[in-house]
Amino acid sequence: MLRNRPLTAALAAALTWALSGCAGPASGAGYYWQSVSGHLRLMGAARPLHDWIEDAQTPAELRQRLQLAQRMRRFAVDALALPDNTSYQRYADLQRRAAVYNVVAAPELSLTLKQWCFPVAGCVGYRGYFNESDAKAFAASLSDGPMDVAVYPVLAYSTLGWMNWAGGDPLLNTFIAYPEGELARILFHELAHQVVYVAGDTAFNESFATAVERLGGARWLTQAGEKAQREYAAFDARRQAFRALTRDTRERLQAIFEDVNTTADQKRQLKAGEMTRFHTRYAELRQHWAGYRGYDAWVARANNASFGAQAAYDDLVPGFEALFEREGRDFTRFYDAVRTLASQTPEQRLAALTDLAPALRAAVPAPTTTP
């Protein structure tokens, strides 16, 4: 048992200080323990890809996906200048649908997410749990006045490279079967968190990683076969249509909440009408998807917290993509430029990104904190 102490101590430090990227830290001894024990179980379930591939008991389809992921991992290093380390060199079947479950909350008449603050990781707008029932219990306990609360599954999260010495972040059953283009994007997104991470700036971190996944995913697909390109095109067309709908709804809700000429009761009525409009438009959109229902669960629970969480992944992406173009579409130069931004204040970062993509100026509010 003594030989396990270094691993446990390191995980206690790393996960209670830095479990981040796509699943967030918070406070409380019980919460710390579930973070450490949950990640220990995840790491313990992981085996090297070579072992899975050589194991005669591994289903042929899974073997092919793991081999594909190996090629993507090499591509991430060679073509995208992403870290060459132990992350995603192992695989774990968690026997559940998500790696973790995030809890997000926002006031009844605002899209600004409640923040939970923590050393090293800073303040983040979500709180992650390995057990779905724990996440739901915490969500039910939130009582900071009228709040919109949501719990959503997270396919993958990053330990920011802190655990590479112990085998790194593994591939998971939660996303290994996704379409080829989407699998590539997930890997590139999570690896991007190991390149740049700014404590306390969820929107910056997630928008940067989303930009890398989009840029890297597009580059991967240029050398993939036609079948993968067609499969991904259909997947991405649905996603882009859905994001356009949610972005429009988010902007309309934001306008309602910021209107100083309406009372709180009027805003509640307008919000209810906007949510009805959102559900109606989604039903119309889904009619063109040949039975695809992948967004139904998100729509069913959609509220201020859901829209606020989505904004963290989307809003600053155009600025990062413009920065990539400015740097000659060179990933190494792009990362250096992002590191320069990371060293600045939140206001300076936002100003720089909006200068690169002026449309952001009207769409993204100034940085705020709601502890």
N, C-alpha and C positions, 0 to 999 in steps of 0.2 A: 504493500500500500504506500510506503514512503516514496517509491519511485514515481507515483502519480502526483505528488505534491507540486512539482514545478508546473505541470500542465494545469492543474486546478488553480493555482495562484495566478498564473498568467491569464487564464480565461477570466478569472474574477476581475482582474485589472482591465483586460482588453474589452470584455463584453459589458461591464458596467460603466466603462469610460468611453467605449468606442463602437458599440454595436450600432451601426448607422448605415447610411446610404439608402437602403430601402426598408429598414425596420429600425424603430427608434428607442432610445433609452429614456429612463425617467428616474424616479426616486423611490426609496423604501426598500428595506432589507428583503422582504418577500419578493419584491419585483426583481432585485438583483439576483436572488437565488434562482428564480425561474429562468432568467437570462443565461446564467452559467450552466445550470443543469440541462436546460433545453439544448444549448449548443453542444455540450458534452455528449448528449445522446445522438445528436446529428453527426458529430465528428466520429463517434464510435460506430455508426452505421455505414460509414464510407469505406470503400475498398478501392485500391488502385485500378485505373481503367484496364490495365493489362490483365489483371486477375479476372475482371468481369468478361473481357473479350475472349480470354482463353478458357473460361469455364464452360464446359459442355452443357450445363444446366441453364445458361443464359439464353433467353429467347432470341431467335435470329433477328427479329426487328429491333430489339434493344441493342444487340451487338452492333448492328449497322448504325444506329443513332449515336452510340458511343464513339465509333470510328469516325463518324462525321464530326462530332464535337472535337475530337482530337485534331482534325484538319482545321477546324475553325480556330482552335486555340493557337495553332502554329501561325495561321493567317493573321491573327490578332497581333502577334509579335512582329512578324515580317512585314506586313502591309500597313498596320495601323500604329506601330510603335507603342503598343500597350505592354504592360509588364510581363517579363518572362520569368515566371516563378512557379510555385507548386499549386497555385489556385486552378481549379477545374481540371486537375489531373486524376481525380478520384470521383466515384459516383456513390450515391446513397439512395435507397428506396425508403422513404419515410413512412409509407403506408398511410399517408393522408394527402389532402389536396393542396395544402399550402405549406410553405416553410415556416411562416409566422402569420399572425393575424394582427393587423394594425387597428388601433382605436384613434379616431380623430373627432374633434369637437369644435363647434363654432357657435357664436351667439345667434339668437333667433333672427336678428336683423343685420347680420354681417357675414361676410365670407372670410374674415380674418380668423385663422385657426388658433385655438388655444395652444399655448406653448408649454412644453415641459423642459426644464433646464438641467444640465448635467455637466460635470467637469469633463474637459477635453472635447467631447462631442458638441458642447454648447447647447443652445436652445433649439428644439425641433418641434414640429407641429404634429407629431404622432407618437404613439406609445405602442411598442410591439410585444406580443405574447406568443409563446410557442404552443399554448393550449387555447383552442378556440373558446372553450367555456370560460376560461379566465379572462379572456378579452371581453366577452359579453358581460361578465360580471362587473368588470371595471367600468365598462360603458354605462351600465345601469346605475352605477354609483355616482356618476358625475352629476353634481347638483349646484353648479355655479350659476344660479339663475336659469332663465329659459335658455336651453342649449339644444342645438341640433347635434346629434351624435351618430357616428357610423362605425361599423366594424367591417373590414374588408380583408380578403385573403391576399397574401404577398407570396409570389412564386419563388423569389430569391432575395437574399440580402448580402451585403458586403461587410466583412470585418476589416476593410481598409488595408488589407495586407498584413495586419498584426499577427494573424495566425498562420502565415506561410511556413514558419518553422515547424509547425505541428501538422502540416499536410495541406494547409490552405483551404479556401472555400470549395466545397465539392459541387459537382453537377448533381442535380436532384430529379427525382421522378416527377416533381411538380411542373417541370417545364421541358423535359428531355424529348417528349413526343410532339412538341409544337412544330408547325411548318418550318422548313429549313431556314427561310429568311428571318423568321421571328426568333428561332433558336439562336441564330447568329447575333441578332440585336440584343437579346437578353445577356449573352456572354459579354459582348462589347460594353454594354451599359454597366454591368457590375465591375468589370475590370477598370473602367474609367474612374470609378470611385477610388481606386488605388493610385491614380495619377494625381488628382487634385481633390481635396476635401477642405472646406472652410467651416470651422466650428460655428454653429448657430445660424447658418444661412442655407436652409433647406432648398429654397427656390434656386439659388445659384448652383448648388451641388447637383440637384436632380435635373435641372435644365441642361447643365453641361454634359452629364452622363447621357441624357436623352439625345442631345446633339451628336455625341460620339456614336451612339447606337444607330442613329439614322444615317449618318455619313458612312460609317463602317459597314452597316448592313447593305447600303446601296453598292458599295465597292465589292462586297462579297458576292452579291447577286450578279455582277457583271461577268464573273467567271463561273457561275453555277449553270447547271443545265436548264433547258427550256421548261421542263416540268416544274422545277423549283421556282422559276421565275413566274410561271402562270399561277401556281399555288399561292405564292406570296402576294401577287398582284391582287387576287381576289380577297385575300385576308386583309391587305392594307387598304383596299378601297373601302371596305366596310369600316375599318378603324377611322380613316380620314373623314368619312361621312358622319360617323358618330361624334368625333371630336369637333367637327364644325358645328354640329347641333349643340353640344355641351358648351362650347366656347361662346356661342351666341346667347345661350340661356344664362351663362355666367355673367356676361356683360350686361344683359338686361336686368338681372337681379342686382348687380352692383349699382346700376343707375337708380333702381328703386331705393336701395338702402342709403344712398348718398344724397337723395333729394331732400333738401332742407325745407321744402315747402309742403311736405306731407307729414301727417301725424303717424305715430307708431301703429295705431289701428289701421289706418289707410295702407301703410306699408305691408301689414300682415295680409290684408285683402289682396293687394297687388301681387304679393309673393305667391299666394294660393293660386291666383289666376295664371301666373307665369309657370308654376309647376304643372298645372293642368295642361297648358299649352305645350310644355315640354313632353309630357306623356303622350299627347295626341300626335305630335310631330314624330316621336320615336316610333309609334305604332305604324305611321305612314311609311317611315323609312324602312322598317323591318319587312314590309310587304315586298320589297325588291331584293331580299336576301335569301330567297329559296329555302326558307325554313330555319335559317341560322338564328339562334337565340342566345348567343354568347354574352350579350350585354343586358339581358333581362334582369339578372340579379342586381346589377349596378343600378339600373333604372328604378327598380322596385324600392330600393333603400335611399334613393337620391335625396339629398337635402343640402343645406348650406355647407356642412362639413365635407360632404362628398365633392362638391364643386370646388371648395377651397383647397382640398387635397390635390385634386387634379391640376389646379393652376400651378402648383409647385413643379410639375413635370413639364408643363407646356409653355408658360408665359415668356421665358427668356430665351427659348430655343432659337428664334430667328436671329437674335443678337450673336449667339455663339456661332451659328452657321455663317453669318456675315463675317465674323472674325476669322473663321476657317478660310473663307475666300480671300480675305485681305492677306493672309499668311501664305498665299500661293497654293492652297489645298495641300499643304505639307503638315502632316500630323505632329511631327516633332516641334516645328515652329509654332504650331497652334497651341500645343500644351504649354510651351514656354510663355506664350502670350496670356494664356489662362492663369498660369501661376503668378504672373505679374498682376493681373486683376485680383487674384485671391489675396494678395498682400495689401490691397487697398481697403478703404472703408466700404460698407454696404452702399452708401450713397454714391461714392465714386465708381463702384462697380456698375451700379444701375445706370449712371450717367454715361459711362463708356459704352455699355451695350445698347442703350437707346440711341446714342450717336451713330452706331453702326447700323442699327435697324430702327429708323425713326418711328415706324408704326407702333413700336413698343411704348412710346411716350404716352399715348392716349390709353393704351390697354392695361398697363401695369402700374399699380399704385406705388407710391414711395414706400421704402422698407419700414415696417412697423413691427412692434413686439407686443404680444398680449400674454404676459406670464400667467 
